[in-house]
Amino acid sequence: MAGVNKESLREEFDSIKVQFKHLSATGKLSDESRILMQGMITLFEVLIAVFMEKLTPKNNRNSSLPSSQTAKDETATIPGSKGKGKGYNGIRSGNTRTIETIEVASVNRCEICGEDLSSTPCRKHERRTRIDIIFEKTVSHVDAEVKVCPRCKTQTKGRFPADLQGPLQYGPGVRAYALNLLIAQMLSLNRVKESIRTLIGVAISEATILKYVMQLHQTLARWEQSAVEQILARPVMHVDETSLRVDRKNHWIHVYSSGDITLKFLHAKRGKEGIEEIGLIPIYEGVMIHDCWASYLSYDHCDHGLCGSHLLRELAFVIDSNGYPWAANMKSLLQETCALVTKRE
C-alpha cells in the first residue's frame, strides 16, 4: 500500500470496471453474478471516495478551514503574484496630504564624446518615483485672556472652543488613528498605546482609548439603525459568522451584508440564541445566502440560497480528493455564471 496513490488506485479501479462491462456485454456473466458484481463495484467506489477524502489535506482553498490553520503559508509563493496585494477600495483618510515634487536630472554633455548638450532639445523623459511617509504632529494652543475690570474689579476669562473641555485634548486625527488600529487592524490596547506614543511622544491611557470606542458606538447608532432598515428591505442578504476571542473566551461575530452595507454583531453564542437576540434574520423576508448551516436553514419564513464561495471550496475538495470530472465541470459552470451575472450588473 506504500506505493498506492490517488491516480494509481483510480486507474486500477477503472480498469476493473471496463473488464466488468466487457464480460457483461459478451454474456460471460450470469444475471446473478452481474447484479452482485455491480453492487460490489458501487460499494467499492464509495469506499474509495471516502478513503481519498481521508487522505486529502484540507486548507482554506478547499474547505472552510481558516488560513491561520493551513499547513503552509500559501501567500509566500503564489505563482504569478505581482506583489500589489489585494484589491484596494480607494478610501483614504481625510487628514492626509500628498506633497509631490518633480526633479529633473539634466543632461549637459554626451557621455561618449563629451559634446555640449545644454542647448539641445530634450527628446523624452524617463521617470523613477520614490514614495515616502513623514509623520507630522500638529499642536494648537488656545490662550484665553484673563482681564480684570478696572471699574468693578471683576475677573473675566476668554471662552475656550467647545471641543477643548480640559487642559489637554486629542484631536480627531489621534482619535481616528487609535480607533483604526484597535478596530480595523485589531491591535491590542497596549500596542495601540505604544504606537501612538511613538508618533506623538505622549502616552494615552487605555480608558481614554476605550472612551473613543464608546463615543464612536454612540455616534454610529443612528447609522446602524438606518443600515438595518436598508438591509431588511433588500431582496438578498448574505450571512456568515466567525469566531473572535474576547476576554480569553470564544465569541462570534455575526455578519450581515447586502450590496455596499455590512453589519457585524458580536455575541457569545454562534447558534440560534445569538441569531434571535440580534434579531435580523427572524424578521427578514428576502433570500438569505449562507453556507448551509443548520441554524440558518431552521428559518423557513424566508427563501434560502447557498454561498458560491463555499460551494467552490467544497467542489475544490472533491476535485483534490477524487478528481471527478463532474465536480470540475460544476466549478467552471459556477465561475462562468458568476462572471456573466457580474458583467450584466
C-alpha positions in Angstrom: 0.0 0.0 0.0 3.0 2.3 0.3 3.0 2.9 -3.4 -0.7 3.5 -3.7 -1.8 6.9 -4.6 -5.0 8.6 -5.9 -4.1 8.2 -9.6 -2.9 4.5 -9.5 -5.9 3.5 -7.4 -8.4 5.2 -9.7 -6.7 3.7 -12.8 -6.8 0.2 -11.4 -10.5 0.6 -10.4 -11.4 2.0 -13.8 -9.7 -0.9 -15.4 -11.8 -3.4 -13.4 -15.0 -1.6 -14.4 -14.0 -1.8 -18.0 -13.4 -5.5 -17.7 -16.7 -6.0 -15.9 -18.6 -4.1 -18.7 -16.9 -6.3 -21.3 -17.8 -9.5 -19.6 -21.4 -8.3 -19.2 -21.6 -7.3 -22.8 -20.3 -10.6 -24.1 -22.7 -12.6 -21.9 -20.0 -14.3 -19.9 -21.6 -13.4 -16.6 -24.9 -14.7 -15.3 -27.6 -12.3 -14.2 -27.0 -13.1 -10.6 -23.2 -12.6 -10.9 -23.8 -9.3 -12.8 -26.1 -7.9 -10.1 -23.7 -9.0 -7.4 -20.6 -7.5 -9.1 -22.5 -4.3 -9.9 -23.3 -3.9 -6.2 -19.7 -4.6 -5.2 -18.4 -2.1 -7.6 -20.7 0.6 -6.3 -19.7 -0.2 -2.8 -16.0 -0.1 -3.6 -16.5 3.2 -5.4 -18.0 4.7 -2.3 -15.2 3.3 -0.1 -12.5 4.6 -2.5 -14.1 8.1 -2.4 -14.1 8.1 1.4 -10.6 6.8 1.5 -9.4 9.5 -0.8 -11.2 12.2 1.2 -9.4 11.0 4.3 -6.0 11.2 2.6 -6.6 14.7 1.1 -5.5 17.5 3.4 -7.9 20.4 3.9 -6.9 24.0 3.6 -8.5 27.4 3.2 -8.8 26.8 -0.6 -10.9 23.6 -0.5 -12.7 24.0 2.9 -13.9 26.4 5.5 -10.6 26.0 7.4 -9.2 29.5 8.1 -5.8 30.4 6.6 -4.3 30.6 10.1 -4.8 26.8 10.4 -3.5 26.0 6.9 -0.4 23.7 6.9 1.8 26.1 5.0 1.9 29.7 4.2 0.4 29.8 0.7 0.8 33.5 0.4 4.6 33.2 0.3 4.9 31.5 -3.0 1.8 32.2 -5.0 2.5 31.7 -8.7 2.1 34.8 -10.7 1.9 37.1 -7.7 2.6 40.7 -8.7 3.3 42.0 -5.2 0.4 44.5 -5.3 -1.7 43.0 -2.5 -5.4 42.5 -2.5 -7.8 44.9 -4.1 -7.9 48.4 -2.6 -11.2 50.1 -2.1 -9.8 53.6 -2.7 -10.8 55.1 0.6 -8.2 57.4 2.2 -8.1 59.2 5.5 -9.3 62.8 5.3 -6.5 64.2 7.3 -3.7 63.2 4.9 -2.0 65.3 2.3 0.3 64.5 -0.6 3.3 66.7 -1.4 4.6 65.9 -4.9 7.8 67.3 -6.3 9.5 66.8 -9.7 13.2 67.0 -10.1 14.8 67.0 -13.5 18.1 65.0 -14.0 19.5 67.2 -16.7 21.9 66.1 -19.4 24.7 68.6 -20.1 27.3 66.6 -22.0 27.3 63.5 -24.2 28.6 60.6 -22.1 30.5 59.2 -25.2 32.2 62.1 -27.0 31.7 64.9 -24.4 29.7 67.2 -26.8 27.9 70.1 -25.0 24.2 69.2 -24.9 23.0 72.1 -22.6 21.1 73.7 -25.5 20.0 70.5 -27.2 16.2 69.9 -27.0 15.1 67.0 -24.8 13.6 64.1 -26.8 11.8 62.5 -23.9 11.8 61.8 -20.2 12.1 58.6 -18.2 10.7 58.7 -14.7 11.5 56.9 -11.5 9.5 57.6 -8.3 10.1 57.4 -4.6 7.2 57.3 -2.2 7.8 58.0 1.5 5.9 58.9 4.7 6.6 61.7 7.0 4.6 61.8 10.2 3.7 65.3 11.3 2.3 66.2 14.7 0.3 69.4 14.9 -0.1 71.2 18.3 -2.6 74.0 18.6 -2.6 76.2 21.7 -5.5 78.4 22.7 -4.6 81.1 25.2 -7.7 82.5 26.9 -7.2 86.0 28.1 -7.9 86.9 31.7 -8.8 90.5 32.4 -9.8 92.5 35.5 -12.4 95.1 35.0 -11.0 98.5 36.3 -14.5 99.6 37.2 -16.0 96.7 39.2 -12.8 94.6 39.7 -14.5 91.5 38.2 -12.2 89.0 36.6 -13.3 87.8 33.1 -11.8 85.0 31.2 -12.0 84.3 27.4 -14.1 81.4 26.2 -12.3 78.3 25.0 -13.6 76.4 21.9 -16.4 73.9 22.7 -14.1 71.0 21.8 -11.5 72.0 24.4 -13.1 70.8 27.6 -9.9 70.4 29.6 -6.2 71.4 29.7 -5.2 68.8 27.2 -7.3 67.3 24.4 -6.5 65.0 21.5 -7.8 65.9 18.1 -9.9 63.9 15.6 -6.8 62.6 13.9 -5.5 61.0 17.0 -8.9 59.5 17.8 -9.3 58.2 14.3 -5.9 56.7 14.3 -6.4 54.9 17.6 -9.8 53.6 16.5 -8.4 52.3 13.2 -5.6 50.4 15.0 -7.9 49.0 17.6 -11.0 48.1 15.5 -9.9 47.8 11.9 -6.3 46.5 12.4 -7.4 44.6 15.6 -4.3 45.5 17.6 -4.3 45.2 21.4 -4.9 48.2 23.6 -1.3 48.1 24.8 0.1 48.1 21.2 -2.2 50.9 20.2 -0.9 52.9 23.2 2.7 52.2 22.2 2.1 53.1 18.6 0.6 56.5 19.5 3.3 57.3 22.0 5.9 56.5 19.3 4.3 59.0 16.9 3.3 61.9 19.2 5.5 61.4 22.3 2.5 61.3 24.6 1.1 58.3 26.4 -2.7 57.9 26.1 -4.4 55.8 28.8 -6.5 52.7 27.9 -9.5 54.3 29.5 -9.2 57.2 27.0 -9.0 54.8 24.0 -12.0 52.8 25.3 -13.9 56.1 25.7 -13.2 56.8 22.0 -14.7 53.4 21.1 -17.9 54.2 23.2 -18.2 57.6 21.6 -17.9 56.0 18.1 -20.5 53.5 19.1 -23.0 56.2 20.2 -22.3 58.3 17.1 -23.0 55.4 14.7 -26.2 54.3 16.5 -28.4 56.3 14.0 -26.4 55.0 11.0 -26.7 51.4 12.3 -30.5 51.7 12.6 -30.7 53.0 9.0 -28.4 50.3 7.7 -30.5 47.6 9.4 -33.7 49.0 7.8 -32.0 49.1 4.4 -30.7 45.5 4.6 -34.2 44.2 5.7 -35.7 45.9 2.6 -33.3 44.4 0.1 -34.1 41.2 -1.8 -30.9 39.4 -0.9 -28.9 39.2 2.3 -25.6 37.4 2.9 -25.0 36.0 6.3 -22.0 34.3 8.0 -20.2 34.0 11.3 -16.6 33.8 12.5 -15.0 33.3 15.9 -13.3 36.0 17.9 -11.6 35.8 21.3 -13.0 38.3 23.9 -11.5 38.3 27.4 -9.9 34.9 26.6 -13.3 33.4 25.8 -14.6 32.4 22.4 -17.3 34.7 21.0 -18.8 35.0 17.5 -19.1 37.9 15.0 -22.3 37.6 13.1 -22.0 39.2 9.7 -24.9 40.5 7.6 -24.3 42.2 4.2 -26.1 43.3 1.2 -24.6 45.4 -1.6 -22.5 48.2 0.0 -23.8 47.7 3.5 -22.1 45.3 6.0 -23.2 44.9 9.6 -21.2 42.9 12.3 -22.6 42.0 15.7 -20.7 40.4 18.5 -22.4 37.6 20.5 -21.2 34.9 22.9 -23.3 32.3 21.1 -22.9 31.2 17.5 -26.3 29.4 17.0 -29.9 30.3 17.2 -29.7 32.0 20.5 -27.3 34.7 19.1 -29.3 35.0 15.9 -32.5 35.5 17.8 -31.1 38.2 20.1 -29.6 40.1 17.2 -33.0 39.9 15.5 -32.3 40.5 11.8 -32.9 37.0 10.4 -36.2 36.3 12.3 -37.9 39.3 10.5 -36.1 39.1 7.1 -38.4 38.1 4.2 -36.0 38.1 1.2 -33.4 35.5 0.1 -30.8 34.6 2.7 -27.4 33.4 1.3 -25.4 31.3 3.6 -23.1 28.2 4.0 -25.9 25.7 4.5 -25.6 25.8 8.3 -28.5 24.2 10.2 -29.2 27.3 12.3 -29.9 29.3 9.1 -32.0 26.6 7.5 -34.2 26.4 10.5 -35.8 29.7 9.4 -38.5 28.8 6.8 -40.2 32.1 6.6 -37.6 33.3 4.0 -36.0 31.9 0.9 -32.5 30.4 1.0 -29.5 30.3 -1.3 -26.1 28.7 -0.9 -23.0 30.8 -0.9 -21.0 30.4 -4.1 -17.6 30.7 -2.3 -18.5 27.8 0.0 -19.7 25.7 -2.9 -16.5 26.3 -4.9 -14.4 25.3 -1.9 -16.4 22.1 -1.5 -16.0 21.3 -5.2 -12.3 22.0 -4.9 -12.0 19.4 -2.2 -14.0 16.8 -4.3 -11.6 17.5 -7.2 -8.5 17.3 -5.0 -9.6 14.1 -3.3 -11.3 12.1 -6.2 -10.8 14.1 -9.4 -14.4 13.7 -10.5 -15.0 15.4 -13.9 -18.5 16.5 -12.9 -17.0 18.5 -10.0 -14.6 20.3 -12.2 -17.4 21.0 -14.7 -19.7 22.3 -12.0 -17.0 24.5 -10.6 -16.3 26.0 -14.1 -20.1 26.5 -14.6 -20.5 28.4 -11.3 -17.5 30.6 -12.1 -18.6 31.4 -15.6 -22.2 32.1 -14.4 -20.9 34.5 -11.8 -18.8 36.3 -14.4 -21.7 36.7 -16.7 -24.0 38.0 -14.0 -21.4 40.4 -12.8 -21.0 41.8 -16.3 -24.7 42.1 -16.7 -25.0 44.1 -13.5 
